[in-house]
């Protein structure tokens, strides 16, 4: 069995794609890189095929655009690793990122019960292209974080590894209809079945902010309301009172944020 599956959905990211794929191009026999082109029309599909013969790469193609959520879910189904992680195709893995994850997986394997750490979060670098600076932000200390004290950046999937058997057992996937906030819902579903996120101190991903076509640069009222609707659907499920309180707190934080006030103006 592989120790780590890195799932990379690709859609029209030609200017950044080689940077991403080169950063995960390793020869470690315990790592597989699953790259799925999601119906790109800008040459990204051809760039993906350049890596087809590289060791540990699995390249797939969708004839039409499924969306990032369905593509990530497809990647989970293809994965063979004990743990899975996600990397956006306009970002990159840090120099020691893969090795840092493998070391943390090795430590997790030494636990009496592996399921004690089904979700492990890492710290990350952030690169700002206008100043050409790479810095560390949002660092969390080592340890478990629970509902009342979730780590900074808890709602992202690109800074975590997930125990694949845990994801499969609880049928945790991405909401396919969401245009924004699918990472948050995915992690909330993980928290529904395991009440903590374990944070490691290592740095892995380098987040880039030079892609003006990314979702975070193109938010609108429809996308934010769709995120709220998904959270409300989660509340309507059979949950514990403590988990419901967590989801309600997340909704409240969204609606009191400057982002929501700016785009929605406080109107439900």
ABEGO torsion letter per residue (X at the ends): XBABBBBBBBBGAAAAAAAAAAAABBABAABBBBBBBBGBAAGAAAAAAAAAABBGBBBBBBABBAEAAAAAAAAAAABABABBBBBBAABBBBAAAAAAAAAAAAAAAABABAAABABBBBBBBBBBAAAGBBBBBGBBBBEBBBAABBBBGAABAAABBBBAAAAAAAGBBBBAABABGAAAAAAAAAAAABABBBBBABBABBBBAABAABAAAABBAAAAAAAAAAAAAAAABBBBAAAAAAAAAAAAAAAABAAAAAAAGGBX
